Amino acid sequence: MDALTRFLPGLAWFKDYNRTLLTRDGLASLVTAVLLIPQSLAYALLAGLPPQAGLYASIAPLVAYAVFGSSRVLAVGPVAVVSLMTAAAIGSLGLTDPAEIMAAAGALALLSSLLLVLFGVFRLGSVANFLSRPVVEAFITASTVLIIASQLRHFLGVDMHGATLPELVVSLFASGSPLADLNLTALVVGVASLAFLLAARSALPDLLKRMKLSESLVSGITRAAPAVLVAVTALSAWLLGLNANTGLAIVGELPSGLPPFAFPLVPLETWRALIGPAALISLVGFVESVSVGQSLAARRRETIEPNRELLGLGAANAAAAFTGGYPVTGGFARSVVNESAGAETPLAGVFTAVIILLVAAFLTPLFHHLPKAALAATILAAIWRMANFKDAWHAWKYSHADGAAAFLTLAGVLFLGVEIGLTLGVALSVGLVLQRTMRPHWAEVGQVPRTHHFRNIDRHDVICSPHVISLRIDEALYFANARFLEALAGDILARESRPTDLVLLFPAVNFVDASALSSLRTINTRLLDGGVRLHLSEVKGPVADKLIEAGFFEDLSGEVFLSHYAAMRTLDPQTTLRAEGVEAER
């Protein structure tokens, strides 16, 4: 069993499974399914796909993640931001045939799966670090604004299309005043649905508690609000004939039966066009999923492994690709509902998938008259709080560089598109990291009186040696800053009078690449030509191992010291003893 769970971590719970856990998982699956069904339909429309694609994307992926994922309660499926990115990616292809659009969505999911699995195999879970928190928060905020703007068409009953905010606004006024084509029925249904969902989340719990209902019953009724909305609006639209009499847009006919099992067949040029969007979707989906999974795991005193999550999400997206779905990831709302409803193992996700499968197979005719305005309200109620412009401003106040990356991402997503905006934010973040490390922080240090400590000569009253220069390097050394270190050593020695030794303190250097090694050799040679010896102190073990392997310690003109105090006691004992006997200046 241990060997099996090493490859299939989702099965680790199986050996301790019992009837109590089965009951909890079963009840949690019912609650989660009630939330997932309307959300899945709504997110499919947001992605520009037929509503059934949302149901299909909530069946097989849940089972695949239950087997390969590392979180016990994470619920995967369609989410708002990934749905928006899917719409942008497929919209750029210019497809009009629904079958081709569905195939492209499956191809996008398959490419995402391949990338996630590839990252997982090579243990590249740290790739998520390329998305800084300010960039992620700005991206989510801008995406939320786009989602809200895109759903106005269902509220207004007008034709709006576009992948950016200007395009959506222009399309709204393309045929003159939008009020001329306004569908009042759609507006009433949308606003009433949104008001109902918001009230169910805020006011309804307090009202039910005043009625002396139990906490579990209050929670169940509140979470059932989206399902109640779907039932009431669909029934009302059918009884009143709102589609035929008022032109209210409805979901229409949905195919019944099991999800299709097929390989997404698309032309080669489509595969090529979707590689870039698939990479961004994989990155964003992984960041969101890991963030949710780690939050829930910490609450349950459990852990998840990011590299295993890559494999789990890769399996989930592969399952979506072959069963008529589109890219999926771990969603915050559904995962929180799943966990708080009492889910204990991934089997809760399997039960949820079975319930949705039964709905897709036998109950899709019930959604025929469901107003699209009600589904749009479901999306808005779920995501409106995600728009938080304060985060970008706080990032700017703390660090102009991070704030600039956040605002660039925000503006890029809104005015240039989801993919371009996110790419700009990531590129600027990586560029800023390179810019900061190209000129690493360094300090010339001296001995603090009456101690064995050494500190920055510009910040502390310290004692310095007249002929030994001590430089502390506070950054990993690699190709981007290797030449800077050469120039720094040269400048320091040029303005000092008759130095005999230079000691480089390496307590913060955790990596030295080949370019930096070459620079260290150059510094050693130049100093030796000038009659100055080069020494190292406080070198970390892994760094020392690599330098020894490269033969640098053998070529070093000086010595390697375990501590800088030992270096100064050896190179200039008189100054060290003087510092130890001097009263500290205040």
GIKACOR-V996089 format. One record per residue. N is the residue number from 1. RES is the residue in one small letter. OMEGA is omega in whole degrees, -180 to 180 (999 if undefined). Layout:
BEGIN
n = {N,N}
res = {RES,RES}
omega = {OMEGA,OMEGA}
END
This chain:
BEGIN
n = {1,2,3,4,5,6,7,8,9,10,11,12,13,14,15,16,17,18,19,20,21,22,23,24,25,26,27,28,29,30,31,32,33,34,35,36,37,38,39,40,41,42,43,44,45,46,47,48,49,50,51,52,53,54,55,56,57,58,59,60,61,62,63,64,65,66,67,68,69,70,71,72,73,74,75,76,77,78,79,80,81,82,83,84,85,86,87,88,89,90,91,92,93,94,95,96,97,98,99,100,101,102,103,104,105,106,107,108,109,110,111,112,113,114,115,116,117,118,119,120,121,122,123,124,125,126,127,128,129,130,131,132,133,134,135,136,137,138,139,140,141,142,143,144,145,146,147,148,149,150,151,152,153,154,155,156,157,158,159,160,161,162,163,164,165,166,167,168,169,170,171,172,173,174,175,176,177,178,179,180,181,182,183,184,185,186,187,188,189,190,191,192,193,194,195,196,197,198,199,200,201,202,203,204,205,206,207,208,209,210,211,212,213,214,215,216,217,218,219,220,221,222,223,224,225,226,227,228,229,230,231,232,233,234,235,236,237,238,239,240,241,242,243,244,245,246,247,248,249,250,251,252,253,254,255,256,257,258,259,260,261,262,263,264,265,266,267,268,269,270,271,272,273,274,275,276,277,278,279,280,281,282,283,284,285,286,287,288,289,290,291,292,293,294,295,296,297,298,299,300,301,302,303,304,305,306,307,308,309,310,311,312,313,314,315,316,317,318,319,320,321,322,323,324,325,326,327,328,329,330,331,332,333,334,335,336,337,338,339,340,341,342,343,344,345,346,347,348,349,350,351,352,353,354,355,356,357,358,359,360,361,362,363,364,365,366,367,368,369,370,371,372,373,374,375,376,377,378,379,380,381,382,383,384,385,386,387,388,389,390,391,392,393,394,395,396,397,398,399,400,401,402,403,404,405,406,407,408,409,410,411,412,413,414,415,416,417,418,419,420,421,422,423,424,425,426,427,428,429,430,431,432,433,434,435,436,437,438,439,440,441,442,443,444,445,446,447,448,449,450,451,452,453,454,455,456,457,458,459,460,461,462,463,464,465,466,467,468,469,470,471,472,473,474,475,476,477,478,479,480,481,482,483,484,485,486,487,488,489,490,491,492,493,494,495,496,497,498,499,500,501,502,503,504,505,506,507,508,509,510,511,512,513,514,515,516,517,518,519,520,521,522,523,524,525,526,527,528,529,530,531,532,533,534,535,536,537,538,539,540,541,542,543,544,545,546,547,548,549,550,551,552,553,554,555,556,557,558,559,560,561,562,563,564,565,566,567,568,569,570,571,572,573,574,575,576,577,578,579,580,581,582,583,584,585,586}
res = {m,d,a,l,t,r,f,l,p,g,l,a,w,f,k,d,y,n,r,t,l,l,t,r,d,g,l,a,s,l,v,t,a,v,l,l,i,p,q,s,l,a,y,a,l,l,a,g,l,p,p,q,a,g,l,y,a,s,i,a,p,l,v,a,y,a,v,f,g,s,s,r,v,l,a,v,g,p,v,a,v,v,s,l,m,t,a,a,a,i,g,s,l,g,l,t,d,p,a,e,i,m,a,a,a,g,a,l,a,l,l,s,s,l,l,l,v,l,f,g,v,f,r,l,g,s,v,a,n,f,l,s,r,p,v,v,e,a,f,i,t,a,s,t,v,l,i,i,a,s,q,l,r,h,f,l,g,v,d,m,h,g,a,t,l,p,e,l,v,v,s,l,f,a,s,g,s,p,l,a,d,l,n,l,t,a,l,v,v,g,v,a,s,l,a,f,l,l,a,a,r,s,a,l,p,d,l,l,k,r,m,k,l,s,e,s,l,v,s,g,i,t,r,a,a,p,a,v,l,v,a,v,t,a,l,s,a,w,l,l,g,l,n,a,n,t,g,l,a,i,v,g,e,l,p,s,g,l,p,p,f,a,f,p,l,v,p,l,e,t,w,r,a,l,i,g,p,a,a,l,i,s,l,v,g,f,v,e,s,v,s,v,g,q,s,l,a,a,r,r,r,e,t,i,e,p,n,r,e,l,l,g,l,g,a,a,n,a,a,a,a,f,t,g,g,y,p,v,t,g,g,f,a,r,s,v,v,n,e,s,a,g,a,e,t,p,l,a,g,v,f,t,a,v,i,i,l,l,v,a,a,f,l,t,p,l,f,h,h,l,p,k,a,a,l,a,a,t,i,l,a,a,i,w,r,m,a,n,f,k,d,a,w,h,a,w,k,y,s,h,a,d,g,a,a,a,f,l,t,l,a,g,v,l,f,l,g,v,e,i,g,l,t,l,g,v,a,l,s,v,g,l,v,l,q,r,t,m,r,p,h,w,a,e,v,g,q,v,p,r,t,h,h,f,r,n,i,d,r,h,d,v,i,c,s,p,h,v,i,s,l,r,i,d,e,a,l,y,f,a,n,a,r,f,l,e,a,l,a,g,d,i,l,a,r,e,s,r,p,t,d,l,v,l,l,f,p,a,v,n,f,v,d,a,s,a,l,s,s,l,r,t,i,n,t,r,l,l,d,g,g,v,r,l,h,l,s,e,v,k,g,p,v,a,d,k,l,i,e,a,g,f,f,e,d,l,s,g,e,v,f,l,s,h,y,a,a,m,r,t,l,d,p,q,t,t,l,r,a,e,g,v,e,a,e,r}
omega = {-180,179,-180,-178,176,178,180,-174,180,-179,-177,-178,-166,-173,-180,-174,-180,-175,179,178,178,180,-180,180,-180,179,179,-180,177,-179,-178,180,179,177,-173,-173,177,179,-179,177,-177,-178,176,177,177,180,-179,-177,174,-176,-177,178,178,177,-180,-179,179,-178,-177,179,178,180,-179,180,179,-179,-171,-177,-178,179,-179,-172,180,179,-179,180,178,175,-171,-174,178,176,177,179,176,178,-180,-178,-178,179,-180,-179,179,-179,178,179,-179,180,178,178,178,178,179,177,177,178,178,177,-179,177,176,179,-179,180,180,179,179,177,-180,-180,-180,175,-179,179,179,178,178,-179,177,176,178,-178,177,179,179,-179,177,178,180,179,-180,178,178,178,179,180,179,-180,-178,-179,178,-180,179,177,-176,-178,-178,-179,176,178,180,-179,179,-180,177,180,179,180,180,-180,179,-178,-175,-177,-179,-179,179,-180,-178,-179,-177,176,-176,179,178,180,-180,-180,-178,-179,179,180,179,179,179,-178,179,178,179,-180,-173,-173,-175,180,179,179,-179,178,178,177,176,177,-178,-179,-178,180,178,180,180,-180,-179,-178,179,-176,179,179,177,179,179,-178,-176,-177,178,179,180,-180,179,-178,-177,-180,-173,179,-178,-173,-175,-178,179,-180,180,-179,-180,-175,175,180,175,178,-179,176,179,177,-177,175,-180,-178,178,179,-178,-179,177,176,-179,-178,-175,-177,180,177,179,179,180,178,179,-178,-179,180,179,179,-180,-177,-179,179,179,-178,180,178,180,179,179,179,-177,-178,177,178,170,-178,-177,-179,175,177,177,179,179,178,176,177,180,180,175,177,178,-177,-175,-178,173,-179,178,-172,-178,173,178,-178,-177,-174,-176,179,178,178,-180,-178,-178,177,175,180,-179,-177,177,179,175,177,178,178,177,179,179,179,180,177,178,177,-179,-176,-170,-170,-178,176,180,-179,-175,-176,-180,-180,177,177,178,176,177,177,178,178,-177,180,-177,-169,-171,180,-178,178,-176,-178,-179,-178,180,179,177,178,180,-179,180,-178,180,-179,178,178,178,178,-180,-178,176,177,-179,-179,-179,180,-176,-170,-180,180,-176,-175,-179,-179,180,179,178,-180,179,-179,180,179,179,178,179,177,179,-179,180,-176,176,176,-175,176,178,179,169,-172,174,-175,176,-177,177,177,172,-176,180,-175,-180,-178,-180,-177,-173,172,-174,177,-178,177,180,-176,176,179,-179,179,176,179,-173,-178,172,-178,-180,-169,-175,-177,-177,-180,178,179,177,-179,-180,180,179,-179,-179,-178,-178,-177,176,-179,174,175,177,-176,172,179,175,177,-176,-178,-178,-179,-179,-180,174,-178,-174,179,179,177,178,179,177,177,180,178,-180,-179,-178,179,-180,177,179,178,-180,179,178,179,174,176,176,180,179,-177,-179,178,179,180,-179,180,177,180,-179,180,-176,-179,178,-178,-176,-178,-180,-176,175,-174,180,178,-180,176,177,179,-177,177,-180,-172,-179,-177,-178,179,-180,179,178,180,-179,-179,-177,175,179,177,-179,999}
END
